[in-house]
Amino acid sequence: MTRTPPSAGTTGNGPHRIAVALFTSDLRVHDQPVLRAALHGADEVVPMFVLDDGVRRTGFTTPNRRAFLADCLADLDAGLRERGGRLVIRTGEAVEEVVRLVAETGAGQVHVAGGASGYALHREESLRTALAAHDCRLSVHDSVITVLPPGAETPAGSGSDHFAVFTPYHRRWEAAKLRAVLGAPRAVRVPEGVTGDPVPSRADVPGTSPGLLGGGEREARKRLSRWLSSGIGAYEDRHDDMPGDATSKLSPFFHFGALSPTEAVHRARQKGGAGAEAFVRQLAWRDFHHQVLAARPTASWSNYRDRHDRWRADTKEIEAWKAGLTGYPVVDAAMRQLAHEGWMHNRGRLLVASFLTKTLYVDWRVGARHFLSLLVDGDLANNQLNWQWAAGTGTDTRPNRILNPLAQAKRFDPHGDYVRRWVPELAGLRGSAVHQPWRLEGQDRARLDYPDPIVDLAEARTRFEDARNT
């Protein structure tokens, strides 16, 4: 679906029409409605990406995401050049740079994907106003970044503008008709003389996680094909298998739009089976969070449902959690994976979030900020709303649930392989000792360079329950 107000300006630039395809979180040439619409409505197209000063000021351009973005932009440029085009990169305020390019080229239309965040919605409105003054029309395309557009499905008869509970949303999402997958264009013709900045390089980004994935559409499509052929069949049974690492690891590619979630759903459904259904369900969760954030932009940093918490702010405990030194091995393993890879297993994310917000009783925003500083797939919709779910301030229908790290470790890392991989101090332990090293005695305990637990689980549970019940 394309949202183009009929009063926003002219449809072209005389007999020779030029359009701008503004890339944002949709860095691909396959199944790319923004690019295809621009090519369909113009003789020449400027594929554009803005290294946005506005995004930089939000603190969102952290090293891991900058490096992954550089990979994606280089690969997008290569894909366009294979088709006779190229990516035009500008640096500055997004709206100003787009207007400047329109003035330079005489473009009569700008195409962009619709977003869910407050920043994306503000950018869209600012673009619309600024472009109208240049007799240029803005076309906003839905179902590009998500499978279904935020707001496409709303609760019947309730008067609400979004679903606050996942299960009824998922039923509607499953029944919705998806748009067809678009092939990559054969040719992209760019106007002569349009200049841009150099494509950034990962090598120029300091401070990245040592195990950070490589980005780009080609890598995304290879991973999706491998996942569909050899991984997805076991996903229903193994998605919580922490040592098995049996998830797709496609989330960074979805975040940057190097892979189309709509195409992934179509291909997974063609594959069929319980694993495919479970994988598609995760993409529905992604859409669910985007529609919540679009309807409630303040949920990025404010409680979706206020529980009147009186959060603790123990600096030593918070720093121990960040460093993976809580004394609870499965929590520490997950936090160290995050530091090394810029990514964390999905079960680990739930576990460490519950530990921070329920066991340590620390404000979810502390954890959300730390995750955003490292996660390559970190975005406001999924990161913030998953954190709120874990904290009980979001959409969870059981807001006071607590994930016990010992019970979780026994269930999802029964032999301790995940812990031994990420906590080398415990690599020599076997059996229950790997998850409870503090129970060792004498020299066995003295030899371990690993801390005792920073909190007693039973005491912490009582503290949390008392706080929530008063």
C-alpha positions in Angstrom: 0.0 0.0 0.0 1.3 3.5 -0.9 0.2 6.6 0.9 0.4 9.6 -1.5 -1.8 12.6 -0.7 -3.2 13.9 -4.0 -2.6 17.5 -2.9 1.1 17.1 -2.2 2.4 18.3 -5.5 3.0 17.3 -9.2 3.6 13.8 -10.4 6.7 14.4 -12.5 9.1 16.9 -14.0 7.7 17.5 -17.5 8.4 15.0 -20.2 11.5 13.6 -18.4 10.6 12.3 -15.0 13.1 11.9 -12.2 12.3 10.3 -8.8 14.2 9.7 -5.6 14.2 6.3 -3.9 15.1 7.1 -0.3 16.4 4.1 1.5 16.1 3.9 5.3 15.7 0.5 6.9 15.2 -1.3 3.6 18.7 -1.8 2.3 18.0 -4.4 -0.5 17.1 -4.7 -4.2 15.0 -7.8 -3.9 11.4 -7.3 -2.8 11.9 -3.6 -2.6 8.6 -1.7 -3.2 10.2 1.7 -2.7 12.7 1.2 -5.5 10.3 -0.6 -7.8 7.7 2.2 -7.4 10.3 4.8 -8.1 11.4 3.0 -11.3 7.9 2.5 -12.4 7.0 6.2 -12.2 10.1 7.8 -13.6 12.6 7.7 -16.4 15.5 8.0 -14.1 15.9 7.3 -10.4 18.3 8.4 -7.7 18.7 5.7 -5.1 19.6 7.7 -2.0 20.7 7.0 1.6 21.4 9.7 4.2 23.9 9.3 7.0 21.5 11.2 9.2 22.8 13.6 11.7 19.5 13.4 13.5 19.9 9.7 14.1 23.5 10.3 15.2 22.3 12.7 17.9 20.0 10.1 19.3 22.9 7.9 20.2 21.6 5.2 18.0 24.6 4.9 15.7 26.7 2.7 17.9 29.9 0.9 16.5 28.3 -2.5 15.9 25.3 -1.0 14.0 27.5 1.4 12.1 29.8 -1.4 11.0 26.9 -3.6 9.9 25.3 -0.6 8.2 28.5 0.0 6.3 28.4 -3.7 5.0 24.8 -3.2 4.0 25.4 0.0 2.1 28.4 -1.4 0.3 26.4 -4.4 -0.8 23.4 -2.3 -1.8 25.7 -0.1 -3.9 27.1 -3.2 -5.5 23.6 -4.6 -6.3 22.6 -1.3 -7.9 25.8 -1.1 -9.9 25.1 -4.6 -11.3 21.9 -3.1 -12.7 23.6 0.0 -14.1 22.9 2.2 -11.1 24.6 3.3 -7.9 23.8 4.4 -4.4 24.0 8.2 -3.7 25.0 8.8 -0.1 24.7 12.2 1.5 25.6 13.2 5.1 23.6 15.7 7.1 20.0 16.3 8.3 17.8 13.8 6.4 15.1 16.3 5.3 17.6 19.0 4.3 19.7 16.5 2.2 16.6 15.1 0.4 15.3 18.6 -0.4 18.8 19.6 -1.7 18.9 16.5 -4.0 15.4 17.3 -5.3 16.5 20.8 -6.1 19.6 19.6 -7.8 17.9 17.0 -10.0 14.4 18.5 -10.4 12.9 15.3 -9.1 9.1 15.3 -8.9 8.6 12.4 -6.5 10.3 10.9 -3.5 9.5 7.4 -2.4 10.2 6.1 1.1 9.2 3.2 3.4 6.8 3.9 6.2 8.3 3.5 9.7 6.9 3.0 13.2 9.1 5.0 15.5 8.3 8.5 16.5 11.5 9.7 14.7 10.4 8.0 11.4 6.9 9.4 11.6 8.2 12.9 12.3 10.7 12.6 9.4 7.8 11.6 7.1 5.7 14.6 8.0 8.7 17.0 7.7 9.6 15.6 4.3 6.0 16.0 3.1 5.9 19.6 4.1 9.4 20.5 2.8 8.9 18.7 -0.5 5.5 20.3 -1.2 7.3 23.7 -1.3 9.5 22.3 -4.1 6.5 20.9 -6.1 7.6 17.4 -5.3 5.3 14.6 -4.0 6.2 12.2 -1.2 5.0 8.6 -1.5 5.2 6.5 1.6 5.1 2.7 1.1 3.8 0.3 3.7 4.7 -3.4 4.1 8.4 -2.8 3.4 10.0 -2.8 6.8 7.3 -5.1 8.4 5.1 -7.8 6.9 1.9 -6.0 7.7 1.8 -2.2 8.2 1.4 -0.9 11.7 -2.3 -0.1 12.1 -3.4 -2.4 9.3 -5.1 -4.7 11.9 -7.0 -3.3 14.9 -9.3 -4.9 17.4 -12.9 -5.1 16.1 -15.4 -3.0 18.0 -13.1 -1.9 20.8 -12.3 1.5 19.5 -8.6 0.8 20.1 -6.0 1.8 17.5 -3.8 -1.2 18.2 -3.6 -4.7 19.7 -2.3 -4.7 23.3 -2.2 -8.6 23.5 -0.3 -10.7 21.1 -2.6 -13.8 20.7 -5.6 -12.0 19.1 -3.2 -9.9 17.0 -1.5 -13.1 15.8 -4.8 -14.6 14.8 -5.6 -11.6 12.6 -2.1 -11.5 11.3 -2.2 -15.1 10.3 -5.4 -14.6 8.3 -4.3 -11.4 6.5 -3.5 -11.5 2.8 0.2 -10.7 2.2 1.4 -8.7 -0.8 3.2 -10.6 -3.5 7.0 -10.7 -3.4 8.7 -8.4 -5.9 11.7 -9.4 -8.0 14.8 -7.3 -8.2 14.8 -4.8 -11.0 16.7 -5.5 -14.1 18.0 -2.0 -14.7 18.4 1.2 -12.6 19.2 4.4 -14.5 20.6 7.2 -12.5 20.8 10.8 -13.8 24.2 12.0 -14.9 26.2 14.3 -12.6 24.6 13.4 -9.3 27.3 13.3 -6.7 27.5 11.7 -3.3 29.8 10.8 -0.4 31.9 7.7 -0.4 30.3 4.5 0.8 31.4 3.9 4.4 33.6 0.9 5.3 33.4 -1.4 8.3 37.2 -1.0 8.6 36.7 2.7 9.5 34.5 1.9 12.5 36.5 1.4 15.8 35.2 -0.3 18.9 33.1 -3.1 17.3 32.4 -6.5 19.0 35.1 -9.0 17.9 32.6 -11.6 16.7 30.2 -9.2 14.9 28.4 -10.7 11.9 29.0 -9.5 8.4 26.1 -7.6 6.9 24.5 -7.1 3.4 21.8 -8.5 1.3 23.9 -11.2 -0.3 24.8 -12.6 3.1 21.2 -12.3 4.2 19.9 -14.3 1.2 22.5 -17.0 1.7 21.6 -17.3 5.3 17.9 -17.5 4.6 18.4 -20.2 2.0 20.6 -22.2 4.4 18.1 -21.7 7.2 15.2 -22.9 5.1 17.1 -26.0 3.8 18.8 -27.2 7.0 17.7 -25.3 10.1 14.0 -24.3 10.1 12.7 -27.9 10.4 14.0 -28.3 13.9 13.2 -24.7 15.0 10.0 -25.6 16.9 11.9 -28.0 19.1 15.3 -26.3 19.4 14.6 -22.5 19.4 15.4 -22.4 23.1 18.4 -24.6 22.9 21.1 -22.2 24.1 24.2 -24.3 23.4 22.8 -25.6 20.1 22.6 -22.0 18.7 19.7 -23.3 16.6 18.1 -20.0 15.7 18.3 -18.3 12.3 20.4 -15.2 13.4 18.5 -13.3 10.7 17.3 -10.5 13.0 20.2 -8.1 12.1 19.3 -8.4 8.5 15.6 -7.8 9.1 16.5 -4.8 11.3 18.5 -3.1 8.4 16.1 -4.3 5.7 18.8 -6.3 4.0 16.2 -9.1 3.9 12.5 -8.7 3.3 10.3 -10.1 6.2 7.5 -10.6 3.7 9.7 -12.7 1.4 10.8 -14.7 4.5 7.2 -15.5 5.5 6.3 -16.6 2.0 9.3 -18.8 1.7 8.9 -20.3 5.2 5.2 -21.1 4.5 6.2 -22.8 1.3 8.6 -24.9 3.3 5.8 -25.8 5.8 6.0 -27.7 9.0 6.0 -26.9 12.7 9.4 -25.3 12.5 8.3 -22.9 9.8 5.1 -22.0 11.8 7.2 -21.2 14.8 9.6 -19.1 12.8 6.8 -17.1 11.1 5.3 -16.6 14.6 8.5 -14.7 15.6 8.0 -12.4 12.6 4.5 -11.8 13.8 5.9 -10.8 17.2 8.1 -8.3 15.4 5.1 -6.8 13.6 3.2 -6.8 16.9 5.8 -4.6 18.6 5.9 -2.3 15.6 2.2 -1.7 15.7 2.3 -1.0 19.4 5.1 1.5 19.0 3.4 3.2 16.1 0.3 3.7 18.2 2.2 4.6 21.4 5.6 6.2 20.4 6.2 7.2 24.0 6.5 3.4 24.9 10.1 3.7 23.6 11.1 5.2 27.0 8.0 5.3 29.1 6.0 2.5 30.7 3.3 1.1 28.5 1.5 0.0 31.7 2.7 1.7 34.8 3.3 -0.6 37.8 4.4 2.2 40.1 7.7 0.6 40.6 10.3 2.1 42.9 13.3 0.8 41.0 16.6 0.2 42.8 19.8 1.8 41.4 22.7 -0.3 42.9 25.6 0.8 40.7 27.8 -2.2 41.6 25.1 -4.7 40.8 24.3 -3.0 37.5 28.0 -3.0 36.5 28.3 -6.7 37.4 25.3 -7.5 35.3 26.7 -5.6 32.3 30.1 -7.3 32.7 28.8 -10.8 33.1 30.0 -11.1 36.7 26.7 -11.7 38.6 27.8 -15.1 39.9 24.9 -16.7 38.0 26.7 -18.5 35.1 23.9 -18.6 32.6 23.2 -14.9 33.0 26.9 -14.1 32.7 27.3 -16.3 29.7 24.5 -14.5 27.8 25.9 -11.1 28.7 29.4 -12.1 27.5 27.9 -13.4 24.2 26.3 -10.0 23.8 29.7 -8.2 24.3 31.5 -10.6 21.9 29.0 -10.9 19.1 26.7 -7.9 19.4 24.0 -10.4 19.5 22.4 -12.7 22.1 20.4 -15.9 22.0 16.7 -15.2 22.3 16.3 -17.2 25.5 19.3 -15.4 26.9 17.6 -12.1 26.3 14.6 -13.0 28.3 16.7 -14.5 31.1 19.0 -11.5 31.6 16.2 -9.0 31.2 14.2 -10.8 33.9 17.2 -11.0 36.1 17.9 -7.2 35.9 14.3 -6.1 36.3 12.8 -8.7 38.6 15.8 -10.2 40.5 17.9 -7.0 40.9 14.7 -4.8 40.5 16.5 -2.3 38.3 14.6 0.0 35.8 14.2 -1.7 32.4 15.5 1.4 30.7 19.0 0.7 32.1 19.0 -2.7 30.4 17.4 -1.4 27.2 20.1 1.3 26.9 22.9 -1.3 27.4 21.4 -3.6 24.8 21.1 -0.8 22.3 24.8 0.1 22.9 25.8 -3.4 21.6 23.0 -5.2 19.8 23.4 -5.1 16.0 19.7 -5.9 15.6 18.6 -3.4 18.3 15.7 -1.2 17.3 13.2 0.7 19.4 10.2 -1.4 18.7 11.6 -4.9 19.5 14.2 -3.9 22.0 12.2 -1.5 24.1 9.0 -3.5 24.0 10.6 -6.8 24.7 12.3 -5.2 27.7 9.0 -3.8 28.9 7.5 -7.3 28.4 10.2 -8.8 30.6 9.8 -6.0 33.2 6.0 -6.5 33.4 5.4 -2.9 32.3 4.5 -3.8 28.7 2.1 -6.2 27.1 2.8 -9.4 29.1 -0.4 -10.7 30.6 1.6 -12.1 33.5 3.5 -9.0 34.6 4.9 -10.5 37.8 6.5 -13.6 36.3 10.1 -14.2 37.3 12.5 -16.4 35.4 14.7 -18.3 37.8 18.2 -18.5 36.3 19.0 -21.8 37.9 15.8 -23.4 36.6 16.3 -21.8 33.2 19.9 -23.1 33.1 18.8 -26.6 34.0 16.1 -26.6 31.3 17.9 -24.8 28.4 21.6 -25.5 29.1 21.3 -28.9 30.9 24.9 -29.9 30.4 26.4 -26.5 30.8 27.8 -26.3 27.3 26.6 -22.7 26.7 28.1 -21.5 30.0 31.5 -23.2 29.3 31.6 -21.6 25.9 31.2 -18.0 27.2 32.5 -18.2 30.8 36.0 -19.7 30.4 36.6 -19.6 34.2 34.1 -22.4 34.5 35.3 -24.5 31.5 36.7 -27.3 33.6 33.5 -27.8 35.6 31.0 -30.6 35.0 27.6 -31.5 36.2 25.6 -29.1 38.5 28.8 -27.3 39.5 28.9 -25.4 36.2 25.6 -23.6 37.1 26.2 -23.4 40.8 30.0 -23.0 41.3 29.6 -21.4 44.7 28.6 -24.8 46.1 32.2 -26.1 45.5 34.3 -26.3 48.6 37.9 -25.9 49.7 40.5 -25.7 47.0 38.1 -26.4 44.2 36.2 -23.2 45.0 39.4 -21.2 45.7 40.9 -22.0 42.3 37.9 -20.5 40.5 38.4 -16.8 39.5 34.6 -16.3 39.4 32.4 -14.3 41.8 29.9 -15.5 44.3 26.2 -14.6 43.5 25.6 -10.9 43.9 22.1 -11.5 45.2 20.1 -14.3 46.9 17.3 -15.5 44.6 14.8 -16.1 47.3 15.4 -12.8 49.0 15.3 -11.0 45.7 12.0 -12.6 44.8 10.4 -11.5 48.1 11.7 -8.0 47.6 10.2 -7.8 44.1 6.8 -9.3 45.1 6.6 -7.0 48.1 7.3 -4.0 45.9 4.7 -4.9 43.3 2.1 -5.7 45.9 2.3 -2.4 47.8 
